[in-house]
Structures are given as structure tokens and as C-alpha cells.
Amino acid sequence: MSFTEITVTELAAKIADPDTSCQFVDVREPHELEIATLPRFINLPLSEYADWSPEIYTRLDKDIETLVLCHHGMRSAQMSQWLVERGFTHVSNIIGGIDAYSHHVDPQIARY
């Protein structure tokens, strides 16, 4: 089993839907969040893996759609695969990350 991918346009629709049951995960570093963030995301920085990984099943529901974001889509792809390997059933990597979101959806989001 593997993860799927969604576009930033699809992400924008999910963020805007107050009834979505998705969980949103941002794996970027805290200094990156100071530059640009999106609503509804929890932050699980990859560099802090040792801190949050033992609690992954209490922080996230493995049976709910999980959307994973980073700067360009590489780190989020790594996290997406890691979640699938731990039994998460519906994981999607966000193609192009927050940079693509800023470029294609909301130019008010800072680019870096």
C-alpha cells in the first residue's frame, strides 16, 4: 500500500470545508512556519521525529484521511510513506507543498 497525492487546489477545497474530517500535518521546521502557514495544520517537524513519533497514534487517527505538507513536497512524501508503513489507511502528499499553494492558490502566503 502506498500514499496518494493531491494538488494544492484540492487542498484549498478541503481547508475551506468546515465539515471535512481530514487531519492536516505540516512537517516543516518551526522557523519555516514563522514565514508561511496554513490553517488547520498541526506541526510535526521531521527534525523532532524522536519527540513525536512514539505518540503518533494518540496525535493522529490512522483511519482518517491525512494530508501531509512541507515546502516543496519531498519531506511530506517521506512522512506520507512513514505513515502508510505504520498502518495509516488514507494518506495524501500535497504536490508542490506550501510553495505551490502560494503560487497557485493564495499569493498572500509568503514564498521562501
N, C-alpha and C positions, 0 to 999 in steps of 0.2 A: 504494500500500500504506500502511496506517496501523497504529497500535498498537491493542491491545485494552485492556480494563480488567478488574481483578479486585477482589473485595471483600476486606476485612480478614479475614474468616473463611476465605476461600480461602488468603490469605497465611499465616495461622496454621498451616494444614494443611501447607503447603509448607515452612515453617520447621521444623516438628516432624518432617518426614520426612527421616531421615538419608541416604536414598538419592536424594533429589531432585537433579537435575542443573542446577537453576536457578542463575543468578547474581543476587545481590541488590545493588542500587545505591541508596544514600541520597544525595540531592543537597542536603541541608540543610547549614547552616553549622556549623563546629566548636562555636560557643557553644550551638547548639541540641542538639548531640549530648551536651553536658555535662548537659543536662536530661533527655533521654529517648533511649534507643537500643533497637534490636532486634538479636538475634544474627544472625550470618552476613552482615551487610551490609558492603559496602565504601563508603567515603565519597568522593564526587566532588562537592564543593561547586560550585554554579554560579558563584559569585564567583571561583573559581580555574580557570575554564574554560581560560584561556590556558596554564596549567601542565599540566593533564592531557589536554587534547584531542588533542595530537599523538601521544599514546601509547594512544589508545583501543583500537586493535586488538591491542595487547600486554597491556593490562589486562583486556579483556573479549573473549569469543569471540562473534563475530557470529551464530553458528549455534545458540547455546544459549539457552534461554528466559531472558529478562532481565526482572526485576521491579524497578520504579522507585518509590521512596518519597520523600515530602517531608512537610511539616507538614499540609497540607490537600488536596494533590493537584494544585495548579496548576503548581508548578515541576517536579514529576515528569512532568506531561503535556508540558511543554516539552522536557524531556530525552528522553522517550519518542519524541516526534516527531523530534528531532535524531538519535537512534539509528537510527530507521527510514530516515531520509534518507541515512544512511551505510551502509545495507545490512544492518542487523540484522534478522533474519527473524522473531523471535518476541518482541516487546516488549509488556509489560503495565504500565499505570499502575495504582497502588494507590489505589482510590477512597477519598477522605477522609483519606488519609495516616496518619501516626502518631497524630494526634488521634482519628481514628475507631477505630484499633486500641485505643487506651487506653479509649475509651468502650464499644466493643462486644466486645472480646476479653479484654484484660488491664488492669483498673483499677489495677494496681500501677505501670503505666507513667505517669510524671508527665505532666500536661497543662499546656500553656502557651499 
